[in-house]
Amino acid sequence: MAWRVAVPVVAGVVVALLPVPDGLSQAAWHYVAVFIAVILGLITEPLPPSAVGFIGVTVAAAAGLPFSEAQRAAPGFRLPAEAVRWALAGFSNSTVWLIFAAFVFAMGYEKTGLGRRIALLLVRSLGHRTLGLGYAVALSDVLIAPFTPSNTARSAGMIYPVIRHIPDLYGAGTGQATRELGAYLMWVAFATTCVTSSMFVTALAPNLLLLDLARSTTGITITWTEWFVGFLPVGVLLILLVPWITWRLHTPEVRESAAVPRWAADALVAMGRTSRREAGMGALAVMSLALWIFATAVIDATLVAMIAVSLMLALGIVSWEDILGHRPAWNVLAWFATLVVLADGLNRVGVVTWLGHGTAAWLVGYSPTVVMLWLVVLFFVMHYAFAGITAHATAVAPVMLAAAAGVDGLPIRPFVLLLGFSLGIMGVLTPYATGPAPLYYGCGFIARRDFWRLGALFGLLFLTTLLAIGAPWVLASAR
C-alpha cells in the first residue's frame, strides 16, 4: 500500500519542483503536477478512483491553481467562492448525469431480467452449433450495449453468467475439449464487448467523457447518431468477424449439441412469461434509442435519459431505494464529475494550448491526414500502459486533442470520432485494459499466454480495420 501512495505523491512533488517550461505560469505548472499525481493515483489506486479524483480537485481548488493572475485581478473576483464553484462544476455537467442515468438503465436491464432473457432467446435460437453460439453471444451484447455504459455490467454482469456453464451442456466433459469450447465462448464475449463499446457512444462511459473533453477543447459536438453512423461499417464487420476468427483460432472439438438450446429453453420457462416490468423496460429502451437517434435537435440526450429514469421509477421498474443503493452509479458520478473538472482545468490554465503548439511544431512537414492517423495509432498503443480506459482518456485525450488542434488543415471532427472509436476496441489489448478483462482472464478457460497473444492479434485487427475502413468513411462523411 505504501508504494501506491508514494508514487503519485512523489511524482507530483518532483514535477512541481522542476523548472517551469517557457509559455506556462508557475500556477499552471503546479496544476500540471497535481494532474499528473491524480493520473498516477488512478493507475496505482491507493484509494478508489473517485476518492483520488476528489482529493485532486480539492487540492487544486484550495491552492487556487485553476485561476490566472488576470482572473484574480478582475473586479469582484473572490478566490474562495470561485474555487468552490470550480470544484463542484462537474456535478452540473450534463454528460456526467447522462452516464449516471445510463447506469440506472443498466440496473433496470439486470433487475427485470430483460438482459438475461435476450441472451437466452438468442442462445435458444442459435446454440445448436458452437459457431452459432458465438454469434448468439455477440448479438446479445449488441442488443444490450446502447443502454449500458459499463461493459463490466453488460458483459461480466449479464452475458458471462449465461455462458459460464454452457461448455458442460455440450457434453465436452472436463478435459481439454471443455477448455477449448470455454476459451472460444469467453474470448468471443470479451472481444465483442470491446467492439460494442465503440459502436455506441452510450455503451462505454469514457466515450461520453472524451466527447465532453473534445467539446471543451475544440468546440466540436458529436451526436449519438453521428457516432453510430461513423463506426457502423467498422462495427458490423468486426461483429461478423470476431466469432468466426475466434472459431478458426480455437476450433472446439465438440461443435454441435442439442442440450444447449434445451437448457436455454428450460431457463426461459423458469423465468416465466415476460413480466410487466420487463415489457416496460424494453419499451423505455426503444423510446430512448429512438429519441437519441431522431430527436437530438429537439431534446437533449441527457434529458432523454432523465425522462426514462423518471418513467422507470413511476412504473415501478426500479425503486428509489434501488437507485440509492446502486453504488457503482454513484461512484461513477463522483468519479467523472471530478475528472471532467480536472481536465477542464488543463484548458483553463493554458496547458492544452501550450501542448498543442508544441506538438504542432514537432509535426511540421507531415500531411495533416498522416498526422491524424499517427495520433490515433499512438493513442491506441499507449493503452498498454493504462489499467482502465477512463484513466487513459483523462490523461491522454486532452494532449491528443490539443496536438490535433494545433496542426493546420487537420480534420478535427473526423479525428475526434476516430479517437473516440478507439476507446472501446483498445480494451481488448491486455488483461487489465478494461473492466471485464480480469474476469475473462481469470475464468480458467483461456490460458494466460493465449490471452496476451489474442489481445495483440485482435488489437491489430481492430486498429487496422478502424484505420483502413473507419478513417476513409468518416473523412468522406465530413466533406
Backbone torsions as a table, in degrees:
resi	resn	phi	psi	omega
1	MET	NA	-36.9	-175.7
2	ALA	-59.6	-43.6	-178.8
3	TRP	-67.0	-30.1	178.3
4	ARG	-64.8	-33.5	176.5
5	VAL	-79.7	-41.0	-173.0
6	ALA	-66.1	-40.1	-174.9
7	VAL	-58.7	-54.6	-179.7
8	PRO	-67.1	-38.0	-178.0
9	VAL	-66.4	-48.6	-179.1
10	VAL	-63.6	-43.7	-179.9
11	ALA	-60.8	-43.6	178.9
12	GLY	-61.8	-42.7	179.6
13	VAL	-65.7	-43.3	-179.5
14	VAL	-62.0	-45.9	179.4
15	VAL	-61.7	-42.1	-179.3
16	ALA	-62.3	-31.2	-177.5
17	LEU	-85.4	-12.4	178.9
18	LEU	-69.5	157.3	177.0
19	PRO	-60.2	141.9	-178.8
20	VAL	-72.6	125.6	179.5
21	PRO	-63.7	152.0	176.2
22	ASP	-59.8	134.9	178.5
23	GLY	99.5	-8.1	178.4
24	LEU	-120.5	148.6	174.6
25	SER	-83.9	167.8	177.8
26	GLN	-60.9	-43.1	-179.4
27	ALA	-64.3	-39.8	179.3
28	ALA	-63.4	-41.4	179.8
29	TRP	-66.3	-39.0	176.3
30	HIS	-65.4	-33.8	175.8
31	TYR	-64.9	-40.4	176.0
32	VAL	-58.0	-41.1	179.9
33	ALA	-61.9	-43.4	177.9
34	VAL	-64.3	-42.2	-179.0
35	PHE	-62.7	-45.2	178.7
36	ILE	-61.9	-41.3	178.7
37	ALA	-61.8	-40.0	179.1
38	VAL	-65.3	-44.8	-179.7
39	ILE	-61.6	-44.2	177.5
40	LEU	-65.0	-34.6	175.7
41	GLY	-64.9	-34.7	176.3
42	LEU	-68.0	-27.7	179.8
43	ILE	-82.0	-46.7	-177.3
44	THR	-81.3	-24.1	176.1
45	GLU	53.9	61.7	170.7
46	PRO	-69.8	-24.4	176.3
47	LEU	-136.6	167.1	174.7
48	PRO	-56.3	148.0	-175.9
49	PRO	-53.2	-40.4	-179.6
50	SER	-63.7	-35.3	178.0
51	ALA	-69.0	-39.7	177.9
52	VAL	-61.3	-46.2	178.8
53	GLY	-63.1	-40.1	180.0
54	PHE	-63.1	-43.5	178.7
55	ILE	-63.9	-42.7	180.0
56	GLY	-60.9	-44.9	178.1
57	VAL	-63.1	-41.1	-179.1
58	THR	-63.4	-44.8	179.4
59	VAL	-62.1	-46.6	-179.0
60	ALA	-62.9	-41.6	-179.4
61	ALA	-68.9	-43.9	-178.8
62	ALA	-62.0	-33.1	179.6
63	ALA	-86.7	-4.4	179.9
64	GLY	67.0	27.3	-173.1
65	LEU	-70.7	-31.0	-176.1
66	PRO	-76.1	7.8	-174.3
67	PHE	-120.4	130.9	179.1
68	SER	-78.5	169.9	177.5
69	GLU	-63.9	-36.6	178.8
70	ALA	-63.7	-39.7	177.6
71	GLN	-66.1	-41.1	-180.0
72	ARG	-64.0	-31.7	-177.2
73	ALA	-84.5	-6.6	-177.8
74	ALA	-67.5	143.2	179.5
75	PRO	-58.3	133.9	177.2
76	GLY	82.8	-1.3	-179.7
77	PHE	-73.1	125.8	177.5
78	ARG	-123.3	110.4	-173.3
79	LEU	-55.7	-48.3	-177.6
80	PRO	-57.3	-46.5	-177.6
81	ALA	-68.2	-42.5	-179.3
82	GLU	-66.8	-35.7	179.6
83	ALA	-64.4	-43.0	178.8
84	VAL	-67.0	-40.7	179.7
85	ARG	-61.6	-41.1	178.2
86	TRP	-65.9	-45.2	-175.8
87	ALA	-62.3	-32.3	-176.9
88	LEU	-96.4	0.7	-175.4
89	ALA	-60.9	-31.2	-178.3
90	GLY	-62.1	-27.7	-178.2
91	PHE	-76.9	-7.5	173.6
92	SER	-107.0	8.1	-179.2
93	ASN	-78.7	128.5	-176.2
94	SER	-65.1	-34.2	179.6
95	THR	-63.6	-40.6	179.5
96	VAL	-60.6	-41.6	-179.4
97	TRP	-75.3	-27.9	173.0
98	LEU	-63.6	-42.4	177.9
99	ILE	-62.0	-44.9	179.7
100	PHE	-60.4	-47.1	-179.2
101	ALA	-62.8	-36.5	179.3
102	ALA	-67.4	-32.4	174.9
103	PHE	-65.1	-38.1	176.1
104	VAL	-64.4	-38.5	175.5
105	PHE	-57.3	-47.5	-179.6
106	ALA	-61.5	-38.2	177.3
107	MET	-62.3	-38.2	177.4
108	GLY	-62.7	-41.1	175.6
109	TYR	-57.3	-43.7	-175.7
110	GLU	-73.8	-46.3	-174.8
111	LYS	-68.9	-36.9	179.6
112	THR	-77.8	-18.6	-177.2
113	GLY	86.4	4.2	-177.6
114	LEU	-63.6	-40.0	178.7
115	GLY	-61.8	-43.7	178.7
116	ARG	-66.3	-39.9	-179.2
117	ARG	-63.0	-42.3	178.7
118	ILE	-59.4	-46.1	-179.9
119	ALA	-63.1	-43.1	-178.8
120	LEU	-66.9	-37.8	178.0
121	LEU	-61.6	-41.7	179.6
122	LEU	-70.3	-37.7	177.3
123	VAL	-64.9	-40.1	178.4
124	ARG	-62.1	-37.0	-176.3
125	SER	-81.3	-35.6	-170.9
126	LEU	-116.2	3.3	-170.7
127	GLY	-85.7	7.2	179.8
128	HIS	-66.6	-33.6	-179.6
129	ARG	-120.0	152.4	-178.1
130	THR	-64.0	-38.3	178.9
131	LEU	-64.9	-42.9	176.4
132	GLY	-62.9	-35.5	177.5
133	LEU	-64.1	-38.2	176.6
134	GLY	-61.0	-41.9	178.1
135	TYR	-69.4	-31.4	175.3
136	ALA	-63.6	-42.9	177.7
137	VAL	-61.8	-44.8	-178.5
138	ALA	-64.2	-45.5	-178.4
139	LEU	-67.1	-33.0	176.3
140	SER	-58.8	-45.7	-179.8
141	ASP	-65.3	-40.9	179.9
142	VAL	-59.6	-41.3	-176.3
143	LEU	-73.0	-28.6	-177.7
144	ILE	-90.7	-28.1	-169.9
145	ALA	-57.4	-41.0	-174.9
146	PRO	-59.5	-19.6	-174.8
147	PHE	-114.9	11.6	-176.1
148	THR	-131.9	98.0	-174.4
149	PRO	-79.8	7.9	176.4
150	SER	-121.1	112.2	177.2
151	ASN	-69.1	-18.7	174.3
152	THR	-68.2	-48.5	178.5
153	ALA	-62.8	-39.0	-175.9
154	ARG	-72.1	-56.1	-172.7
155	SER	-83.8	-48.4	-178.1
156	ALA	-75.7	-33.0	-175.1
157	GLY	-89.6	-30.1	-176.0
158	MET	-114.1	-43.9	-175.5
159	ILE	-79.3	-49.4	-174.9
160	TYR	-56.1	-46.0	-179.5
161	PRO	-60.9	-27.6	179.9
162	VAL	-75.5	-39.7	-172.4
163	ILE	-93.5	-10.5	-172.6
164	ARG	-57.5	-38.9	-174.3
165	HIS	-103.1	6.9	-178.9
166	ILE	-64.0	-38.8	-179.9
167	PRO	-53.1	-36.9	178.9
168	ASP	-67.8	-32.2	-178.9
169	LEU	-69.9	-23.9	177.2
170	TYR	-77.3	-1.0	179.7
171	GLY	70.8	26.5	-176.1
172	ALA	-75.6	-13.9	-179.7
173	GLY	85.5	-154.6	-174.0
174	THR	-118.4	7.1	-174.7
175	GLY	-101.5	-145.3	-176.3
176	GLN	-61.4	-35.3	-178.9
177	ALA	-61.4	-41.3	177.8
178	THR	-63.8	-43.7	-179.2
179	ARG	-64.4	-38.3	179.5
180	GLU	-64.2	-46.5	179.3
181	LEU	-65.1	-43.0	178.5
182	GLY	-62.8	-40.9	179.2
183	ALA	-62.5	-40.8	179.0
184	TYR	-61.2	-51.5	-177.0
185	LEU	-64.5	-44.1	-176.4
186	MET	-66.5	-39.3	-179.4
187	TRP	-70.7	-38.4	176.8
188	VAL	-59.7	-44.7	-179.9
189	ALA	-61.9	-44.0	-177.2
190	PHE	-69.6	-48.5	-178.1
191	ALA	-65.7	-36.2	179.7
192	THR	-65.7	-41.5	-178.1
193	THR	-67.1	-24.7	174.1
194	CYS	-70.0	-38.9	178.2
195	VAL	-67.4	-47.5	-178.9
196	THR	-66.7	-25.9	176.3
197	SER	-64.5	-26.8	175.6
198	SER	-92.1	-21.2	-173.8
199	MET	-71.2	-36.1	-177.8
200	PHE	-121.9	135.0	-178.8
201	VAL	-64.3	-27.2	180.0
202	THR	-91.5	9.9	-179.0
203	ALA	-91.9	-8.3	-178.7
204	LEU	-152.3	124.0	-176.3
205	ALA	-56.8	-42.3	178.4
206	PRO	-59.7	-23.4	174.4
207	ASN	-57.7	-46.7	-179.1
208	LEU	-68.7	-35.4	176.7
209	LEU	-62.7	-45.1	-179.6
210	LEU	-62.4	-41.1	179.0
211	LEU	-64.7	-34.6	176.5
212	ASP	-67.6	-40.6	176.1
213	LEU	-62.7	-41.6	-179.9
214	ALA	-65.4	-38.6	179.9
215	ARG	-64.5	-41.3	-179.0
216	SER	-76.6	-27.3	-176.7
217	THR	-88.7	-43.6	-172.9
218	THR	-115.1	-12.6	-176.6
219	GLY	81.5	3.3	-179.1
220	ILE	-81.8	131.0	175.5
221	THR	-115.8	127.7	-179.1
222	ILE	-112.9	129.7	178.8
223	THR	-87.3	165.9	177.9
224	TRP	-58.4	-45.4	-177.4
225	THR	-66.7	-41.7	-179.8
226	GLU	-61.2	-41.2	177.4
227	TRP	-61.9	-50.1	-175.7
228	PHE	-60.9	-47.9	-179.8
229	VAL	-64.6	-37.8	-179.6
230	GLY	-63.2	-36.2	-177.7
231	PHE	-93.9	-8.8	-170.9
232	LEU	-54.2	-49.8	-179.4
233	PRO	-60.8	-40.0	178.7
234	VAL	-68.2	-46.3	-176.1
235	GLY	-63.3	-46.7	-179.5
236	VAL	-61.2	-44.8	-179.5
237	LEU	-62.4	-44.5	-177.8
238	LEU	-69.4	-37.0	177.1
239	ILE	-61.8	-37.0	177.9
240	LEU	-72.8	-33.7	-174.6
241	LEU	-82.1	-36.2	-171.6
242	VAL	-56.6	-53.0	-179.8
243	PRO	-62.6	-38.2	-176.6
244	TRP	-70.7	-47.4	179.6
245	ILE	-63.1	-42.5	178.3
246	THR	-62.1	-38.9	178.8
247	TRP	-64.6	-38.3	178.1
248	ARG	-68.1	-36.0	-178.4
249	LEU	-79.9	-33.7	-178.2
250	HIS	-129.0	61.1	-178.4
251	THR	-67.8	113.6	-178.1
252	PRO	-68.7	149.6	178.0
253	GLU	-65.9	-40.6	178.0
254	VAL	-93.7	119.6	-172.2
255	ARG	-114.9	-9.3	-179.3
256	GLU	-140.1	149.4	175.4
257	SER	-164.0	136.0	174.3
258	ALA	-88.6	-11.0	-175.5
259	ALA	-72.8	-35.3	-175.8
260	VAL	-65.2	-50.4	176.1
261	PRO	-59.0	-36.8	178.2
262	ARG	-65.0	-42.2	177.6
263	TRP	-60.7	-44.6	179.5
264	ALA	-63.3	-40.8	178.7
265	ALA	-64.0	-41.6	178.0
266	ASP	-64.5	-39.5	179.0
267	ALA	-64.8	-37.2	177.2
268	LEU	-67.7	-38.9	176.4
269	VAL	-61.9	-42.3	179.2
270	ALA	-62.9	-32.9	177.7
271	MET	-70.3	-24.3	-178.9
272	GLY	85.3	-174.9	179.6
273	ARG	-68.5	158.5	179.1
274	THR	-58.7	123.5	-176.4
275	SER	-79.1	166.4	176.9
276	ARG	-61.1	-38.3	-178.9
277	ARG	-68.0	-39.1	176.2
278	GLU	-63.6	-45.3	-179.6
279	ALA	-62.8	-41.4	178.0
280	GLY	-64.2	-40.6	178.6
281	MET	-63.7	-42.4	178.5
282	GLY	-64.0	-40.8	179.6
283	ALA	-65.2	-40.3	178.4
284	LEU	-67.4	-35.9	177.6
285	ALA	-63.8	-44.9	179.4
286	VAL	-65.0	-42.5	179.0
287	MET	-60.7	-46.2	-178.7
288	SER	-63.5	-44.2	-179.9
289	LEU	-61.9	-42.3	179.8
290	ALA	-63.1	-42.1	-179.9
291	LEU	-69.3	-38.0	177.8
292	TRP	-63.1	-34.5	-176.6
293	ILE	-83.2	-45.4	-167.7
294	PHE	-106.8	-11.8	-171.3
295	ALA	-123.7	23.9	-176.7
296	THR	-65.2	-24.6	178.8
297	ALA	-77.9	-14.5	-175.6
298	VAL	-106.3	-37.8	-174.7
299	ILE	-138.4	135.7	-178.5
300	ASP	-68.4	146.4	-178.3
301	ALA	-60.8	-37.7	179.5
302	THR	-66.2	-40.0	178.8
303	LEU	-65.0	-36.6	175.2
304	VAL	-58.3	-46.9	179.8
305	ALA	-63.7	-39.4	179.1
306	MET	-65.2	-39.7	176.9
307	ILE	-63.2	-43.1	-179.8
308	ALA	-62.4	-43.5	178.7
309	VAL	-64.5	-40.3	177.9
310	SER	-60.7	-42.7	178.4
311	LEU	-68.0	-35.5	175.7
312	MET	-59.6	-40.4	178.0
313	LEU	-68.8	-45.9	-177.1
314	ALA	-64.3	-34.8	-178.1
315	LEU	-87.8	-1.9	178.9
316	GLY	76.6	16.0	178.3
317	ILE	-68.0	-41.3	169.2
318	VAL	-132.5	159.1	177.2
319	SER	-106.2	164.1	177.2
320	TRP	-63.5	-33.0	176.9
321	GLU	-64.8	-35.7	175.9
322	ASP	-60.3	-45.9	-178.7
323	ILE	-66.3	-43.3	178.8
324	LEU	-61.3	-34.7	-178.3
325	GLY	-88.0	0.9	-177.1
326	HIS	-86.2	82.6	-173.9
327	ARG	-58.5	-40.7	180.0
328	PRO	-57.4	-38.5	-178.4
329	ALA	-65.9	-46.1	-179.9
330	TRP	-68.1	-35.6	178.6
331	ASN	-64.6	-44.1	178.5
332	VAL	-65.8	-37.1	177.5
333	LEU	-57.6	-49.5	179.9
334	ALA	-66.3	-40.1	-177.7
335	TRP	-62.6	-52.3	-175.9
336	PHE	-72.2	-31.6	176.8
337	ALA	-60.9	-40.5	179.2
338	THR	-75.3	-37.6	-179.8
339	LEU	-66.5	-39.0	178.2
340	VAL	-61.7	-42.7	179.8
341	VAL	-66.5	-44.0	-179.8
342	LEU	-62.3	-42.5	178.7
343	ALA	-66.5	-38.1	177.2
344	ASP	-63.2	-34.2	179.2
345	GLY	-61.4	-35.4	177.2
346	LEU	-59.1	-38.4	179.1
347	ASN	-73.1	-39.7	-177.9
348	ARG	-62.4	-38.7	-176.0
349	VAL	-89.6	0.5	174.6
350	GLY	91.5	6.1	-177.7
351	VAL	-68.8	-40.1	-178.4
352	VAL	-62.9	-45.2	178.0
353	THR	-62.3	-42.5	179.5
354	TRP	-61.3	-45.5	178.5
355	LEU	-64.6	-40.2	-179.6
356	GLY	-61.7	-45.4	179.8
357	HIS	-65.4	-41.2	-179.3
358	GLY	-65.2	-44.1	-179.7
359	THR	-68.9	-38.9	179.0
360	ALA	-61.2	-39.8	178.4
361	ALA	-64.0	-36.1	-179.8
362	TRP	-69.9	-27.6	-175.5
363	LEU	-97.4	7.7	-179.9
364	VAL	-59.4	136.4	176.9
365	GLY	104.4	-14.6	179.6
366	TYR	-98.3	151.3	176.1
367	SER	-61.4	138.2	179.1
368	PRO	-55.6	-37.5	179.6
369	THR	-67.9	-40.3	177.2
370	VAL	-63.0	-43.1	178.1
371	VAL	-60.6	-44.1	179.6
372	MET	-57.8	-47.3	-177.8
373	LEU	-67.3	-39.2	179.1
374	TRP	-66.0	-37.0	177.6
375	LEU	-64.8	-38.5	177.1
376	VAL	-64.8	-43.9	179.2
377	VAL	-62.4	-45.1	179.4
378	LEU	-61.7	-43.4	178.6
379	PHE	-59.4	-41.7	-178.5
380	PHE	-68.4	-49.9	-175.4
381	VAL	-66.5	-32.3	-179.7
382	MET	-62.3	-14.1	-177.6
383	HIS	-68.5	-16.3	173.6
384	TYR	-58.2	-24.0	-177.4
385	ALA	-91.1	-0.3	-173.6
386	PHE	-120.4	139.0	173.4
387	ALA	-98.8	87.3	-179.2
388	GLY	114.6	146.6	-174.5
389	ILE	-81.0	-31.4	-178.8
390	THR	-62.6	-47.3	179.5
391	ALA	-61.4	-39.3	178.9
392	HIS	-63.1	-49.0	-179.2
393	ALA	-61.0	-41.9	-178.1
394	THR	-66.6	-40.9	-174.2
395	ALA	-81.0	-41.0	-167.8
396	VAL	-103.1	-33.9	-176.0
397	ALA	-57.3	-43.6	179.0
398	PRO	-59.7	-36.4	179.1
399	VAL	-66.4	-45.8	-179.7
400	MET	-64.4	-41.4	179.5
401	LEU	-65.2	-40.5	178.4
402	ALA	-66.0	-40.7	179.0
403	ALA	-62.6	-43.6	-179.6
404	ALA	-65.5	-40.3	-178.9
405	ALA	-65.6	-23.2	-178.4
406	GLY	-88.0	-2.6	-179.2
407	VAL	-99.5	116.9	-179.9
408	ASP	-61.2	130.0	175.5
409	GLY	86.7	-5.5	-179.7
410	LEU	-71.6	129.8	-178.9
411	PRO	-72.9	99.9	-171.3
412	ILE	-65.9	-46.0	-177.2
413	ARG	-61.1	-50.1	175.1
414	PRO	-58.6	-36.2	-180.0
415	PHE	-64.5	-44.3	178.7
416	VAL	-59.3	-43.1	179.1
417	LEU	-62.7	-47.9	-178.4
418	LEU	-63.8	-39.7	177.8
419	LEU	-62.1	-43.9	178.5
420	GLY	-66.0	-41.7	179.8
421	PHE	-60.9	-30.6	-177.0
422	SER	-72.5	-18.7	-173.5
423	LEU	-62.2	-52.2	-177.1
424	GLY	-65.9	-46.0	-173.9
425	ILE	-70.1	-22.9	177.7
426	MET	-69.8	-13.2	178.2
427	GLY	-65.5	-14.4	-177.9
428	VAL	-78.6	-11.9	-167.1
429	LEU	-67.6	-45.1	-169.9
430	THR	-136.3	168.5	176.6
431	PRO	-71.2	-5.9	179.7
432	TYR	-123.2	11.6	-170.6
433	ALA	-74.0	-27.8	-177.1
434	THR	-154.1	168.0	-171.8
435	GLY	-52.1	-50.6	-177.1
436	PRO	-74.1	-14.2	-172.9
437	ALA	-55.5	-47.5	-179.4
438	PRO	-60.5	-34.6	179.3
439	LEU	-63.0	-49.8	-178.4
440	TYR	-71.2	-30.8	177.4
441	TYR	-65.8	-36.4	-177.3
442	GLY	-102.0	14.4	-174.8
443	CYS	-72.8	-16.7	178.2
444	GLY	95.5	-6.4	-179.1
445	PHE	-97.5	-37.5	-176.5
446	ILE	-97.9	121.5	177.1
447	ALA	-61.4	144.5	-174.8
448	ARG	-61.5	-40.9	177.4
449	ARG	-63.0	-39.4	178.7
450	ASP	-65.0	-35.0	-179.2
451	PHE	-62.4	-44.9	178.3
452	TRP	-65.8	-40.9	-179.5
453	ARG	-65.0	-46.7	178.8
454	LEU	-65.3	-36.0	178.1
455	GLY	-60.9	-44.9	179.0
456	ALA	-66.6	-41.9	-178.4
457	LEU	-65.7	-49.4	-178.8
458	PHE	-72.8	-30.4	174.0
459	GLY	-61.0	-42.9	176.8
460	LEU	-64.4	-42.6	178.1
461	LEU	-60.7	-47.8	-177.5
462	PHE	-63.5	-46.4	-177.8
463	LEU	-66.3	-43.1	179.3
464	THR	-61.5	-42.6	178.7
465	THR	-64.3	-40.8	178.4
466	LEU	-61.2	-44.2	-177.7
467	LEU	-75.1	-38.9	-175.0
468	ALA	-79.1	-32.4	-177.2
469	ILE	-112.2	-46.3	-177.1
470	GLY	-66.2	-43.7	-177.5
471	ALA	-62.6	-51.1	177.2
472	PRO	-60.5	-34.9	-178.3
473	TRP	-65.6	-49.1	-178.1
474	VAL	-71.9	-31.6	176.6
475	LEU	-66.4	-41.6	178.0
476	ALA	-66.8	-37.1	-178.8
477	SER	-69.5	-27.1	-177.2
478	ALA	-78.9	-12.5	-177.1
479	ARG	-77.5	NA	NA
